[in-house]
Amino acid sequence: MTRIAIATATDAGYLPAACCQLKSAWEHVADRAVARLYLVVCDVGAEDAAEARRYFARHGVEAEVLVRDDVADRIRPITTRWPRAAYLRLYFDQIFGREFDRLVYFDADTRVRAPLEPLLSAPLYGAPVGAVHDFIYYLTGNIRRRRRELFLAPDAPYLQSGVMVFDWPATLDDGGLGRARRFLEEHPASCQEAPDQDALNAAFEGRWTPLDPRWNLHELYLMFGGAETPHIEHYTSTKPWSRRRPAEWRAAAAWYRRELADTHWSGFVADQTALDIGRARLSFLRFRYGPRLRDALAAHAPIVLDLAGIARERSEDKELPWAPRSRRDVETMTHALILEAERRCPRLLPPEAVLARA
């Protein structure tokens, strides 16, 4: 019988969301005899940890809360933007042993929306890790800069670490998590964008298998109204519990509010005013169309950019705009990655090449 650990990690800031996440996972596991759920926490007070245990007991979720401040004490964050909890997954080899055949990791800001069996049993084809491409990098051109900074091959794919499936004995034998920790220590300047994810990409280059992107459809895809139905939603930037959440997150916000109504986190989902809603919409419009306006000015009225102190030419040595060129590109990329995960096409190297052929 395959033994599976399903884990998420958090500190006090995301603790209510992490509890909801594991409940959503539990509700979508059919064979609960083979799966054990773990909430790995650090920097969480005793009362919050007790509330998490009460939450699971109240909802019949068989999840164990592991308070691992001892592990967190070994973590030296490389930037103040990310808390110690963000690095916890890099230490799972010091928390979980060989009693598990697979370990499935979910970020605290994900929500499971489909039966998990296909993910739990996804073929990894000899690799220690399975993950979804972080395809926003391919859509925007930021992948080229990322490869340079992380010393990856010119055609290397880049994984999104919010959902990961580990062949756990193979991962322990491979030593990839230890390599990721060393990479952070040796190259902190290269990992400022997303420290744990960057380090995992460096450590597991050529050692991970692409999964169907529907297992980690993150905010960009959801905001662009993609045609695919997500198996797992990932709220990577603006959270459903934030005052600045977009209208697309209304149903998700209502779900979190219902889930937490009978806890001492009942106020976790912030109320929104009409002004908040307007600001959220304006923020998305600026994100979506701001780069187009800048490109139009560069082509037709560059003096406006000069007056504003904005360079006429974009440099790939700096972050490029994160907005894709079009919805068509988003769908083309997603469809190609589904075909790749299903082995209905050769491995995409580099993945962004499919956009040039579209």
C-alpha positions in Angstrom: 0.0 0.0 0.0 1.4 3.4 -1.0 1.8 5.7 2.0 1.3 9.4 1.3 1.9 12.5 3.3 0.0 15.6 2.4 1.6 18.7 3.9 1.4 22.5 4.0 3.5 24.9 5.9 2.8 28.3 7.5 3.3 30.8 10.2 0.6 32.7 12.1 0.0 35.0 9.2 -1.4 32.4 6.8 -2.5 29.9 9.5 -6.3 30.2 8.9 -5.8 29.8 5.2 -3.6 26.8 5.7 -6.3 25.1 7.8 -8.8 25.7 5.1 -6.3 24.4 2.5 -5.9 21.1 4.3 -9.6 20.7 4.8 -10.1 21.2 1.1 -7.5 18.5 0.5 -9.1 16.1 3.0 -12.5 16.5 1.3 -11.0 15.5 -2.1 -9.1 12.4 -0.9 -11.0 9.2 -1.6 -8.8 6.6 0.0 -8.1 8.2 3.4 -6.4 5.1 4.7 -3.3 5.8 2.7 -3.0 9.5 3.2 -1.9 11.4 6.3 -2.3 15.2 6.5 0.3 17.5 8.2 0.2 21.2 9.0 3.8 22.2 9.6 4.0 25.5 11.5 6.6 27.8 12.9 6.2 31.2 14.7 2.7 30.3 15.8 1.5 30.8 19.3 0.1 28.1 21.5 -3.5 29.4 21.3 -3.4 29.5 17.5 -2.0 26.0 17.3 -4.7 24.8 19.6 -7.3 26.6 17.4 -6.0 24.8 14.4 -6.4 21.4 16.1 -9.9 22.4 17.2 -10.7 23.4 13.6 -9.6 20.0 12.3 -11.5 18.1 15.0 -14.7 20.1 14.5 -14.7 19.3 10.8 -13.5 15.7 11.1 -10.2 16.3 9.3 -7.5 13.9 10.4 -4.6 16.3 10.3 -1.6 16.6 12.6 -0.2 20.0 13.6 3.6 19.9 13.8 5.1 22.9 15.6 8.6 23.0 14.3 10.3 26.1 15.7 13.3 23.9 16.2 13.7 23.6 12.4 12.8 27.2 11.8 15.6 28.2 14.1 18.0 26.9 11.5 16.5 29.1 8.8 18.3 32.4 7.9 15.9 34.3 5.6 17.8 36.0 2.8 15.2 38.8 2.5 12.7 40.4 4.8 10.0 40.0 2.2 9.6 36.3 3.0 9.1 34.9 6.5 10.8 31.8 7.9 7.8 29.7 7.1 8.3 30.2 3.4 11.5 28.1 3.7 10.1 25.3 5.8 9.5 23.0 2.8 13.2 23.0 2.1 13.7 21.2 5.4 11.1 18.5 4.9 13.8 16.0 4.7 14.5 16.8 8.4 10.8 16.4 9.3 9.5 13.4 7.3 11.2 10.0 7.1 11.1 7.0 4.9 7.8 5.8 6.2 6.2 7.6 3.3 6.4 6.7 -0.4 5.1 10.0 -1.5 4.9 13.5 -0.1 2.6 16.0 -1.6 3.1 19.7 -0.7 0.5 22.5 -1.1 1.1 26.2 -0.4 -1.2 27.6 2.2 -2.9 29.9 -0.4 -4.1 27.1 -2.6 -7.6 25.5 -2.6 -8.3 22.0 -3.9 -11.3 21.8 -6.2 -11.1 18.3 -7.7 -10.5 14.7 -6.6 -6.8 14.3 -5.7 -6.2 10.7 -6.8 -4.8 11.6 -10.2 -2.3 13.9 -8.5 -1.4 11.6 -5.7 -0.6 8.8 -8.2 0.8 11.0 -11.0 3.6 9.2 -12.8 7.0 10.9 -12.2 8.9 8.9 -14.9 11.9 8.3 -12.7 12.2 11.9 -11.5 12.1 12.6 -7.7 9.8 15.5 -8.1 6.7 16.5 -10.1 5.5 20.1 -10.4 3.7 22.5 -12.7 5.6 25.0 -14.8 5.5 28.6 -13.5 4.4 29.6 -17.0 4.0 33.3 -16.3 7.8 33.5 -16.8 7.5 32.0 -20.3 4.6 34.3 -21.2 6.4 37.5 -20.2 10.0 36.8 -21.2 11.2 36.9 -17.6 12.4 33.3 -18.0 15.6 34.4 -19.8 16.7 36.6 -16.9 15.7 33.9 -14.4 17.8 31.3 -16.1 20.8 33.5 -16.1 20.5 34.4 -12.4 20.0 30.8 -11.3 22.7 29.4 -13.7 20.1 27.2 -15.5 20.5 25.9 -19.0 19.3 28.2 -21.8 16.3 26.0 -22.5 15.5 25.0 -18.9 11.9 24.9 -17.6 11.0 26.7 -14.4 8.8 25.0 -11.8 6.1 26.6 -9.6 6.7 25.3 -6.1 3.2 25.9 -4.7 2.2 22.3 -5.6 4.8 19.6 -5.6 4.7 15.8 -5.7 7.8 14.1 -4.3 8.8 10.5 -4.7 9.9 10.7 -1.1 12.5 7.9 -0.9 14.0 9.1 -4.2 14.0 12.7 -3.0 15.9 11.7 0.2 18.4 9.7 -1.9 18.8 12.5 -4.4 19.6 15.1 -1.7 17.9 17.8 -3.6 16.5 19.7 -0.6 20.0 19.9 0.8 21.2 21.2 -2.5 18.5 23.8 -2.4 19.5 25.0 1.1 23.1 25.2 0.0 22.2 27.2 -3.1 20.4 29.7 -1.0 23.4 30.1 1.3 25.9 30.4 -1.6 23.8 32.5 -4.0 21.4 34.7 -2.0 21.5 37.5 -4.5 20.2 35.1 -7.2 17.2 34.1 -5.1 15.6 37.4 -4.2 12.5 37.0 -6.4 11.1 33.8 -4.8 13.8 32.3 -2.5 12.5 28.8 -1.9 11.2 28.4 -5.4 14.4 29.7 -7.0 16.5 27.4 -4.9 14.3 24.4 -5.8 14.6 25.2 -9.5 18.4 25.3 -9.2 18.6 22.1 -7.1 16.2 20.0 -9.2 17.2 21.2 -12.7 16.7 18.3 -15.0 15.2 16.2 -12.1 11.5 17.2 -12.2 8.6 16.0 -14.2 6.0 18.5 -15.5 2.5 18.0 -14.2 -0.8 19.1 -15.7 -1.0 22.8 -15.2 -4.6 22.5 -13.9 -3.1 21.1 -10.7 -1.7 24.6 -10.0 -3.6 27.2 -12.0 -2.5 30.4 -10.4 -3.8 33.9 -10.2 -2.8 35.1 -13.6 -4.7 32.3 -15.3 -7.8 32.8 -13.2 -7.8 36.5 -13.6 -7.6 36.2 -17.4 -10.7 34.1 -17.4 -9.0 31.0 -18.8 -11.1 28.2 -20.4 -9.6 25.4 -18.3 -11.3 24.5 -15.0 -8.7 24.4 -12.2 -8.2 21.3 -10.1 -6.3 23.5 -7.7 -6.6 27.3 -7.5 -3.5 29.2 -6.3 -4.0 32.7 -5.1 -0.4 33.8 -5.7 -0.6 37.5 -5.3 -3.8 39.3 -4.1 -5.5 36.9 -1.6 -9.2 36.3 -1.4 -9.1 37.4 2.2 -7.5 40.8 1.3 -9.4 44.1 1.1 -7.9 44.5 -2.4 -9.2 41.2 -3.8 -10.6 41.4 -7.3 -14.2 40.6 -8.1 -13.1 37.2 -9.5 -12.3 36.2 -5.9 -15.8 36.9 -4.5 -16.8 33.2 -4.4 -13.4 32.2 -2.9 -13.7 35.0 -0.2 -17.2 33.7 0.7 -15.8 30.2 1.0 -13.0 31.2 3.4 -15.5 33.3 5.4 -17.8 30.3 5.8 -15.0 28.0 6.7 -13.7 30.2 9.5 -17.0 31.6 10.8 -16.9 29.4 14.0 -13.3 30.0 14.8 -11.5 32.9 16.5 -10.3 33.8 13.0 -13.8 34.8 11.9 -12.5 38.2 10.9 -9.7 36.8 8.7 -11.5 37.8 5.5 -11.5 41.5 5.3 -14.7 43.4 4.5 -14.6 45.3 1.2 -15.9 48.8 0.6 -16.9 50.1 -2.8 -13.6 52.0 -2.9 -11.7 48.8 -2.3 -13.5 47.1 -5.1 -12.8 50.1 -7.4 -9.1 50.1 -6.5 -8.8 46.3 -7.1 -10.3 46.8 -10.6 -8.0 49.7 -11.3 -5.0 47.8 -10.2 -5.8 44.9 -12.6 -6.4 47.3 -15.5 -3.1 49.0 -14.8 -1.4 45.6 -14.7 -3.1 44.5 -17.9 -2.8 47.5 -20.1 0.0 49.6 -18.5 2.7 47.8 -20.4 0.8 48.3 -23.7 0.6 52.0 -23.0 4.3 52.2 -22.3 5.2 50.3 -25.5 2.9 52.6 -27.5 4.6 55.6 -26.1 8.1 54.1 -26.8 7.1 53.6 -30.4 5.2 56.8 -31.1 5.9 59.4 -28.4 9.2 58.4 -26.7 9.7 62.0 -25.4 6.9 61.3 -22.9 9.0 58.5 -21.5 12.1 60.7 -21.4 10.2 63.3 -19.4 9.0 60.7 -17.0 12.5 59.3 -16.6 11.6 55.9 -18.1 14.0 54.1 -20.4 12.9 53.9 -24.1 14.1 50.3 -24.4 13.3 47.5 -22.0 16.3 45.5 -20.6 16.0 41.8 -20.0 18.5 42.3 -17.1 15.6 43.8 -15.2 12.1 42.5 -14.5 9.9 42.7 -17.6 6.1 43.5 -17.2 4.3 40.5 -15.8 1.2 40.9 -18.0 1.0 38.4 -20.9 0.6 39.9 -24.4 -2.8 38.3 -24.9 -5.4 35.8 -23.6 -4.5 33.7 -26.6 -1.0 33.3 -25.4 -2.2 32.2 -22.0 -4.5 29.5 -23.5 -1.8 28.4 -26.0 0.7 28.0 -23.3 -1.7 26.1 -21.0 -2.9 23.8 -23.7 0.7 22.9 -24.7 1.6 22.2 -21.1 -1.4 19.9 -20.7 -0.3 18.0 -23.8 3.3 17.7 -22.4 2.1 16.4 -19.1 -0.1 13.8 -20.8 2.9 12.8 -22.9 1.0 13.6 -26.1 3.9 15.7 -27.4 7.7 15.8 -26.8 9.1 17.6 -23.8 8.9 21.3 -24.4 12.4 22.8 -24.4 12.3 25.7 -24.1 8.7 25.8 -23.2 8.2 29.4 -24.4 8.9 28.2 -28.0 5.2 27.2 -28.4 4.3 30.9 -28.3 6.4 31.6 -31.4 4.6 28.7 -33.3 1.1 29.9 -32.3 
